[in-house]
Amino acid sequence: MNENYPLPEEAQGDDVAPTPPADQPENASAALESEVAEENSQQNEEVTNLTNRLVEKNEELDALNDKYLRLAAEFDNYKRRVQRDQRDTIRFANEKLFKDLLPTLDNLERALQSGREQERIEGLLEGVDLTYKHFLDTLQKMGIKQVTSVGEVFDPAQHQAVGQVESTTIPDNVVVDEYQKGYFLHDRIIRPAMVTVAKTKAEPGDGEGQESKEGAEA
């Protein structure tokens, strides 16, 4: 009997289930794809940055290596120049000395020629004497000077004794004669002088008096 009466609209609506939005799965998938794409973009950007940095470092390495090779080549050339200069310095170290000695040689040749032409020993001796003085002056300019010997007290650092001479007038251990001159190079002795040294001469009778005195004391 009640089947002929329709239900109220509120009752009909309460029994019907709500319909979910049709686009919800699509939105979730799009959001996930967007997130993945963003992560991939960030990773690609990082890879690109790392690749660029690697390229820059490789370029810097190549530049440094090229600089090192050029410096090594320059240093090798410099070392060769220094070695060559050292060899030349050793070979020509005495060049100035030899040039200063050449006028001495010229004077000696002139003296010999003059002696032959004039046939006089006096002219030859005069020329040789002048040459000798010029030679000494040249040596002094080079820092070479003679050792003073005669009249000086014997100094083993400058003198080499080759004999002794007894004397009653010259004090003991004093140089009385010089056989060969000694020379200094600046403050260094390069050749000692060969000299004779005085020795006090014993007076006659000194030995007998000494023996008598010793006998009396005994």
Helices and strands as residue ranges (DSSP letters): G 2-4, H 9-15, H 24-91, H 95-118, H 121-141, E 144-146, E 159-167, E 175-180, E 183-185, E 188-191, E 193-200, H 206-217
